[in-house]
Amino acid sequence: VAGTYSQDIDGHLVVNTKDVELKDMTITGNLYLAEGIGEGDVKLNNVTVLGDVIVEGGGVSTVHVLGQSKLNNVVVDKAGKNPVRVLLGNLVEVKGTVTLASTSVLEGNGVSLSKVVVDGAAEPQLVGTLKVEEVIINKTSELVLVDGVTINTVLRGRGEKSEIKNIIVEANGLELKKGFKYNKDKVVVAEGVTTAPKYPASGGGGGGGSTGGGSTVKDKE
């Protein structure tokens, strides 16, 4: 039932309807944001999830994670073609890995993420002032970077189908750190970008295999 809930949960919790807010609570198991949410909204406000957060519902209107919420691993795996937007507030802490298994928009305001894995999302978007230490591409994908996203390293997972189709930059002032490995031929800067991406000082031309200096996409070790 739609509404606000604040009772701690010892075990797993399933949210299967839209317009639900979880507030000031701890969930010791997994949190399932299920298909019944449809294209609706869900809010997590000052929520600690000790298990994983599985996002199977929600739309572009957003799954909001607000306040001092603390999450472990987050898996976005929504059926159908419509993307789900996950918005992380600036005080939110994500300790584990964010896995994008379906097309989605991951947006954050000053949030640091250690690892984002693209594993099935056709056109994932990273939006806002996200700071991502590592992005791993496990399946062919177009990675869209919007606003002020900072990425340190992009790794390409092993296998014939593991490929970065394009890195599409729609961000002004995108900064690719020194450890970032990229293939410049696959970096596409949108026409509306007025401030070009900042590449590592050691970065150079495009092309190359997986062992060149600073200008290639490297394989996951």
C-alpha positions as CSV (number, residue, x, y, z in Angstrom):
1,V,0.0,0.0,0.0
2,A,1.3,3.5,-0.8
3,G,2.5,5.5,2.1
4,T,5.4,6.1,4.5
5,Y,7.0,3.3,6.5
6,S,9.6,3.6,9.3
7,Q,9.7,0.2,11.0
8,D,13.0,-1.7,11.0
9,I,12.9,-5.0,9.1
10,D,14.7,-8.1,10.3
11,G,15.1,-10.0,7.0
12,H,14.1,-9.1,3.4
13,L,11.6,-6.5,2.3
14,V,9.6,-6.3,-0.9
15,V,8.1,-3.1,-2.2
16,N,5.6,-3.9,-5.0
17,T,3.6,-0.6,-5.4
18,K,4.4,3.0,-6.3
19,D,4.4,6.1,-4.1
20,V,6.1,4.3,-1.1
21,E,8.6,6.1,1.1
22,L,10.9,4.1,3.5
23,K,12.2,6.4,6.2
24,D,14.6,6.2,9.2
25,M,14.8,2.4,9.1
26,T,17.2,-0.5,8.8
27,I,16.7,-3.6,6.7
28,T,19.0,-6.5,7.6
29,G,18.3,-8.5,4.4
30,N,17.7,-7.5,0.8
31,L,15.4,-4.8,-0.4
32,Y,13.4,-5.7,-3.5
33,L,11.9,-2.8,-5.5
34,A,9.7,-5.1,-7.5
35,E,7.9,-4.9,-10.9
36,G,4.6,-3.8,-9.3
37,I,6.1,-0.3,-8.9
38,G,5.7,0.0,-12.6
39,E,6.8,3.5,-13.8
40,G,6.1,5.0,-10.4
41,D,8.3,6.6,-7.7
42,V,9.9,5.1,-4.5
43,K,11.9,7.0,-1.9
44,L,14.5,5.7,0.5
45,N,15.2,8.3,3.2
46,N,17.8,7.6,5.8
47,V,17.5,3.9,5.1
48,T,20.3,1.3,5.8
49,V,20.2,-1.9,3.8
50,L,22.6,-4.5,5.0
51,G,21.8,-6.8,2.1
52,D,21.5,-5.9,-1.6
53,V,19.0,-3.5,-3.2
54,I,17.4,-5.1,-6.3
55,V,15.6,-2.6,-8.5
56,E,13.1,-4.3,-10.8
57,G,10.6,-1.4,-11.0
58,G,10.4,2.3,-11.3
59,G,10.6,4.8,-14.2
60,V,12.3,8.0,-15.3
61,S,10.4,9.7,-12.4
62,T,12.9,8.0,-10.2
63,V,13.9,5.7,-7.4
64,H,15.1,8.4,-4.9
65,V,17.8,7.5,-2.3
66,L,18.0,10.4,0.1
67,G,19.4,11.5,3.4
68,Q,22.2,9.5,5.0
69,S,21.0,6.2,3.5
70,K,23.6,3.4,3.5
71,L,23.5,0.7,0.8
72,N,25.6,-2.3,0.0
73,N,25.3,-3.7,-3.5
74,V,22.7,-2.3,-5.9
75,V,21.4,-4.2,-8.9
76,V,19.2,-2.5,-11.5
77,D,17.4,-5.3,-13.5
78,K,14.1,-4.0,-14.8
79,A,12.2,-6.0,-17.5
80,G,11.1,-4.1,-20.6
81,K,12.6,-1.3,-22.6
82,N,11.7,1.6,-20.4
83,P,14.6,2.8,-18.3
84,V,14.6,3.3,-14.5
85,R,16.3,6.3,-13.0
86,V,18.1,5.9,-9.7
87,L,19.0,9.2,-8.0
88,L,21.5,9.2,-5.2
89,G,21.6,12.2,-2.8
90,N,24.9,13.8,-1.8
91,L,25.0,12.1,1.7
92,V,24.2,8.6,0.4
93,E,26.9,5.9,0.9
94,V,27.1,2.9,-1.4
95,K,29.7,0.5,-0.1
96,G,29.5,-2.2,-2.8
97,T,29.0,-2.5,-6.5
98,V,26.3,-0.9,-8.7
99,T,25.3,-3.3,-11.4
100,L,23.3,-2.1,-14.4
101,A,21.7,-5.2,-15.9
102,S,19.0,-3.2,-17.8
103,T,18.9,0.2,-19.4
104,S,19.0,2.8,-16.7
105,V,20.0,6.3,-15.6
106,L,22.3,6.4,-12.6
107,E,22.4,9.9,-11.2
108,G,24.3,11.3,-8.2
109,N,25.1,14.6,-6.6
110,G,28.6,14.5,-5.2
111,V,28.4,10.7,-4.6
112,S,31.5,8.5,-4.8
113,L,31.1,4.9,-6.1
114,S,33.9,2.4,-6.1
115,K,32.6,0.2,-8.9
116,V,29.8,0.3,-11.6
117,V,29.4,-2.8,-13.7
118,V,27.5,-2.6,-17.0
119,D,26.2,-6.1,-17.5
120,G,23.2,-6.0,-20.0
121,A,22.2,-2.3,-20.0
122,A,22.2,-1.3,-23.6
123,E,22.5,2.5,-23.1
124,P,23.3,3.2,-19.5
125,Q,23.6,6.9,-18.5
126,L,25.8,8.2,-15.7
127,V,24.5,11.7,-14.8
128,G,25.4,14.4,-12.3
129,T,28.5,14.9,-10.2
130,L,29.1,11.2,-9.7
131,K,32.7,10.1,-8.9
132,V,33.2,6.6,-10.1
133,E,36.5,4.8,-9.4
134,E,36.0,1.9,-11.8
135,V,33.5,1.1,-14.6
136,I,33.5,-2.5,-15.9
137,I,31.8,-3.2,-19.2
138,N,30.8,-6.9,-19.4
139,K,28.6,-6.7,-22.5
140,T,28.4,-4.5,-25.6
141,S,27.1,-1.1,-24.6
142,E,27.0,2.6,-25.2
143,L,28.0,4.4,-22.1
144,V,26.5,7.8,-21.9
145,L,28.2,10.3,-19.5
146,V,26.2,13.4,-18.7
147,D,27.0,16.5,-16.6
148,G,30.0,16.4,-14.3
149,V,30.8,12.7,-14.0
150,T,34.3,11.8,-13.1
151,I,35.6,8.3,-13.9
152,N,39.1,6.9,-13.0
153,T,39.2,3.6,-14.9
154,V,37.1,1.8,-17.5
155,L,37.8,-1.9,-17.8
156,R,36.5,-4.2,-20.5
157,G,35.3,-7.6,-19.3
158,R,36.7,-10.7,-21.1
159,G,34.9,-12.4,-23.9
160,E,34.1,-11.8,-27.5
161,K,30.9,-9.9,-26.7
162,S,32.6,-7.6,-24.2
163,E,32.9,-4.4,-26.0
164,I,32.5,-0.7,-25.4
165,K,30.5,0.4,-28.5
166,N,30.9,4.1,-27.7
167,I,31.5,6.4,-24.8
168,I,29.1,9.2,-25.5
169,V,30.0,12.4,-23.6
170,E,27.2,14.8,-23.1
171,A,29.0,16.5,-20.2
172,N,30.6,19.9,-19.9
173,G,34.0,19.6,-18.2
174,L,34.1,15.8,-18.0
175,E,37.3,14.8,-16.3
176,L,39.0,11.5,-17.1
177,K,41.6,10.8,-14.5
178,K,45.2,9.6,-15.0
179,G,44.4,5.9,-14.5
180,F,41.6,6.0,-17.1
181,K,42.2,3.8,-20.1
182,Y,40.2,4.8,-23.2
183,N,40.1,4.3,-27.0
184,K,39.8,7.8,-28.3
185,D,38.1,6.5,-31.5
186,K,35.2,5.4,-29.3
187,V,34.8,8.6,-27.4
188,V,32.0,10.6,-29.0
189,V,31.5,14.2,-27.8
190,A,28.0,15.5,-28.3
191,E,27.6,18.7,-30.3
192,G,26.1,20.6,-27.4
193,V,29.2,20.2,-25.2
194,T,31.0,23.6,-24.9
195,T,33.7,22.5,-22.5
196,A,35.7,19.5,-23.9
197,P,36.6,16.5,-21.8
198,K,39.8,16.7,-19.9
199,Y,42.0,13.7,-20.7
200,P,44.9,12.4,-18.7
201,A,48.2,14.2,-19.4
202,S,49.7,10.9,-20.5
203,G,46.8,10.1,-22.8
204,G,47.4,10.3,-26.6
205,G,45.8,9.4,-29.9
206,G,43.2,6.8,-30.5
207,G,43.3,3.2,-31.6
208,G,45.6,0.5,-30.4
209,G,45.3,-2.8,-28.5
210,S,45.0,-3.5,-24.8
211,T,48.6,-2.7,-23.7
212,G,49.3,0.7,-25.2
213,G,50.2,3.7,-23.0
214,G,47.1,5.5,-21.8
215,S,45.1,5.5,-25.0
216,T,43.4,2.1,-25.0
217,V,40.6,0.2,-23.3
218,K,42.3,-2.4,-21.1
219,D,41.0,-5.8,-20.3
220,K,39.7,-6.7,-16.9
221,E,42.4,-8.5,-14.9
